[in-house]
Amino acid sequence: MNLDARSVWEYERLNFLLSKRKCKMLFVSLYYFFSPVGKGLTWSCSMESTYRIYNLLFANYINTNFRVEKYIIKEANFIKNNLELHSNNNHILFNYIGLVISDELYGGGG
């Protein structure tokens, strides 16, 4: 068993939930129900929200009946409130990418 945070983040990026599942919306709903915003390792890094936004959009692109707006807005709001300004590396870049994508598509969540 690998207890490294990076192995947890691979699952938290939602790629495993969205790639091969038939009941994508159910799995995503359960994911957000069991990992509330701001609680736990899932929400310890704002950059991960951009990965989740990307994977949600990809799942929506493949299946247009898959409604992801509220989850993307939830992720964008988390990024806005937790910008990683302390890091001059890929984290802050990913923060801005997530905000730009969500703002262009869904108004960014306010």
C-alpha positions, 0 to 999 in steps of 0.5 A: 500500500502506497501512502504517498499523497501523490498516489491519492491525488491520482484518484482525486483527479477523477480520471479513474471515475470518468474513464471507464464507468457507465454511471459517471454522474452517480460516481461524480455525485458520490465523490463530491458528497463524500469529499466536501469542499475544503475537507481532507487531502482532496482539497489540500492543493488548488492545482488539483481542482484544475485537473478535476475541471479538465477531467469533468470537461472531457467526460462532458465532451464524450457524453453531452448528457453528462452535466458538470456545470455545478461541479466545475463552478464548485472547483473554480470557487475553491481555486479563487479562494485558495490561490497558490500565490506562494508558489512561483511554479506550475501550481499558480499556472494551473490555478489560473488555467482552471479559472480561465477555463471555468470562466470562459465556459460557465462564468467562473461561479461568481 
